């Protein structure tokens, strides 16, 4: 499964999108998915320039399909306080699913992941759990039961 327990962060304090992208990039390097945090951060911004990755209901899925990562991964962040994001509904974001996928060898993996996440975040019960989970282990087990994404390269 692409969402690992080590990639779930609850009640974080970030002031803006830039600090989120920086955290995602540095975490990808720490996990061994990438070598250059600066390049991953640039990839996330390049994708964000195309159109905002902020959906509705305070959820964003920033993502990059890039040659700068060696394997796919999803990083989940729940913020203590929502931050501005230019979302589809104009609301700030409190839930972030950061997605990084290698450009080569994973042709449709990024779309599978985004579609799987999008099909869950439209469900009230799923969203409510994202906002209410008390600890990372609890949320990890919930996500395992609801999101079926396996890396196929």
TARAJO-V774731 format. One record per pair of residues at least 6 apart in sequence whose C-alpha atoms are under 7 Angstrom apart, sorted by the first residue. I is the first residue (numbers start at 1). J is the second residue. D is the distance in Angstrom with one decimal. If there is no record, write none. Layout:
BEGIN
i=I j=J d=D
i=I j=J d=D
END
This chain:
BEGIN
i=1 j=149 d=5.8
i=1 j=150 d=5.0
i=2 j=72 d=7.0
i=2 j=73 d=5.2
i=2 j=74 d=5.9
i=2 j=149 d=6.4
i=2 j=150 d=6.2
i=2 j=151 d=6.7
i=3 j=73 d=6.6
i=3 j=74 d=5.3
i=3 j=75 d=6.9
i=5 j=137 d=6.7
i=5 j=140 d=5.7
i=7 j=74 d=7.0
i=7 j=75 d=4.8
i=7 j=76 d=6.1
i=8 j=75 d=6.1
i=8 j=76 d=4.7
i=8 j=77 d=6.1
i=8 j=136 d=6.0
i=9 j=76 d=6.0
i=9 j=77 d=4.8
i=9 j=78 d=6.3
i=9 j=136 d=6.7
i=10 j=77 d=5.9
i=10 j=78 d=4.8
i=10 j=79 d=6.6
i=10 j=136 d=6.6
i=11 j=78 d=5.5
i=11 j=79 d=4.9
i=11 j=80 d=4.6
i=12 j=78 d=6.2
i=12 j=79 d=4.6
i=12 j=80 d=5.6
i=13 j=79 d=5.8
i=13 j=80 d=5.9
i=14 j=20 d=6.5
i=15 j=83 d=6.5
i=16 j=83 d=5.9
i=16 j=84 d=6.9
i=17 j=85 d=6.7
i=21 j=41 d=5.7
i=21 j=44 d=6.8
i=22 j=41 d=5.8
i=24 j=98 d=6.7
i=25 j=37 d=4.7
i=25 j=40 d=5.3
i=25 j=41 d=5.4
i=26 j=37 d=5.1
i=28 j=34 d=5.8
i=29 j=35 d=5.5
i=29 j=36 d=6.7
i=29 j=37 d=6.1
i=33 j=69 d=5.3
i=33 j=70 d=5.2
i=33 j=71 d=5.5
i=34 j=68 d=6.1
i=34 j=69 d=4.5
i=34 j=70 d=6.1
i=39 j=68 d=6.9
i=40 j=68 d=6.5
i=43 j=64 d=6.0
i=43 j=66 d=7.0
i=44 j=62 d=6.8
i=44 j=63 d=6.0
i=44 j=64 d=5.5
i=47 j=64 d=6.2
i=52 j=86 d=6.3
i=52 j=87 d=6.4
i=53 j=60 d=5.5
i=53 j=61 d=5.4
i=53 j=62 d=5.2
i=54 j=60 d=4.0
i=54 j=61 d=6.4
i=54 j=85 d=6.1
i=54 j=86 d=6.4
i=54 j=87 d=4.0
i=54 j=88 d=6.2
i=55 j=87 d=5.4
i=55 j=88 d=5.3
i=56 j=87 d=6.5
i=56 j=88 d=5.8
i=56 j=89 d=5.3
i=58 j=91 d=6.1
i=58 j=92 d=5.7
i=58 j=93 d=4.0
i=58 j=94 d=5.3
i=58 j=95 d=6.2
i=59 j=93 d=5.4
i=59 j=94 d=6.2
i=59 j=95 d=4.7
i=59 j=96 d=5.9
i=60 j=93 d=6.4
i=60 j=95 d=6.3
i=60 j=96 d=4.9
i=60 j=97 d=6.4
i=61 j=96 d=5.8
i=61 j=97 d=4.7
i=61 j=98 d=5.6
i=61 j=99 d=6.9
i=62 j=97 d=6.7
i=62 j=98 d=5.1
i=62 j=99 d=6.3
i=63 j=98 d=5.8
i=63 j=99 d=4.5
i=63 j=100 d=5.6
i=64 j=99 d=6.5
i=64 j=100 d=5.2
i=64 j=101 d=6.3
i=65 j=100 d=6.1
i=65 j=101 d=4.7
i=65 j=102 d=5.6
i=65 j=103 d=5.1
i=65 j=110 d=6.9
i=66 j=101 d=6.3
i=66 j=102 d=5.1
i=66 j=103 d=4.5
i=67 j=102 d=5.5
i=67 j=103 d=4.9
i=67 j=104 d=6.7
i=68 j=102 d=7.0
i=69 j=101 d=6.6
i=69 j=102 d=5.1
i=70 j=102 d=5.7
i=71 j=101 d=6.3
i=71 j=102 d=5.7
i=72 j=100 d=5.5
i=72 j=101 d=4.3
i=72 j=102 d=6.1
i=73 j=99 d=6.0
i=73 j=100 d=5.5
i=73 j=101 d=6.7
i=74 j=97 d=6.5
i=74 j=98 d=5.5
i=74 j=99 d=4.6
i=74 j=100 d=6.6
i=75 j=97 d=5.7
i=75 j=98 d=4.8
i=75 j=99 d=6.5
i=76 j=96 d=5.7
i=76 j=97 d=4.6
i=76 j=98 d=6.3
i=77 j=95 d=5.9
i=77 j=96 d=5.0
i=77 j=97 d=6.5
i=78 j=94 d=5.7
i=78 j=95 d=4.7
i=78 j=96 d=6.4
i=79 j=94 d=5.0
i=79 j=95 d=6.5
i=81 j=94 d=6.4
i=82 j=92 d=5.4
i=82 j=93 d=4.9
i=82 j=94 d=4.3
i=83 j=92 d=5.0
i=83 j=93 d=5.3
i=83 j=94 d=6.6
i=84 j=92 d=4.4
i=84 j=93 d=6.3
i=85 j=92 d=5.7
i=85 j=93 d=6.1
i=101 j=110 d=6.1
i=105 j=153 d=5.2
i=106 j=152 d=6.9
i=106 j=153 d=5.0
i=113 j=149 d=6.4
i=116 j=147 d=6.5
i=120 j=126 d=6.2
i=121 j=127 d=5.6
i=133 j=139 d=5.8
END
